[in-house]
Amino acid sequence: DTGVSQDPRHKITKRGQNVTFRCDPISEHNRLYWYRQTLGQGPEFLTYFQNEAQLEKSRLLSDRFSAERPKGSFSTLEIQRTEQGDSAMYLCASSSPTSGFNEQFFGPGTRLTVL
Amino acid sequence: AQKITQTQPGMFVQEKEAVTLDCTYDTSDPSYGLFWYKQPSSGEMIFLIYQGSYDQQNATEGRYSLNFQKARKSANLVISASQLGDSAMYFCAMRPIHMNYGGSQGNLIFGKGTKLSVKP
């Protein structure tokens, strides 16, 4: 059983460009979460899915951010018209109802740098 | 509003000694879960230990134990017999538990973390 995977691990882009990140959760995990972590801070919640349904979105998720999980398996997070303030580590996590959703397993993250 | 406070930006501990990392929380939810995660320099968040607000006993997982004091709203992590590999950032987190969501609600709320350095 492999862990949560994220692709790419690093992304450097110019301001104004669009970027898309992918997250593959642990198989059989029906909940998937996106967090953002800036330097010196703990992760901040962005959004989460149960199967293909997006159940909650943070106010941090501006109109430039969109997340999808079309088939209830992998998820994508897209940032349009990137800004320098979007530079951060984007973390994905998944969880399973067998643990009462208590334990979230995190992926290695995608580090975004906006120049 | 829910909030996690970790007042120790950095801690040093001698190898093989025990160390306590502080965490206090604020919430109006009657039921909640408390978590500790470890983040090595590689960046991946590693789950360490969980405590439910309704649990009567403090959680333990190997060398990790959670000193839960509900009245004080504190959930300190105790690491016994520190090892060099314990050097990392440690984050305390919380999540409300709402039964109408079939268990835990989604998102974790994290503190700012404590950087632990283990000296040989």
Interface residues (C-beta under 8 A of the other chain):
Chain A: R31 Y33 Y35 G40 Q41 G42 P43 E44 F45 Y48 L55 E56 S58 M89 L91 A93 P97 G100 F101 N102 E103 Q104 F105 F106 G107 P108 G109 R111
Chain B: I4 G33 F35 Y37 S42 G43 E44 M45 I46 F47 Y50 G52 F91 A93 G102 G103 S104 Q105 G106 N107 L108 I109 F110 G111 K112 G113
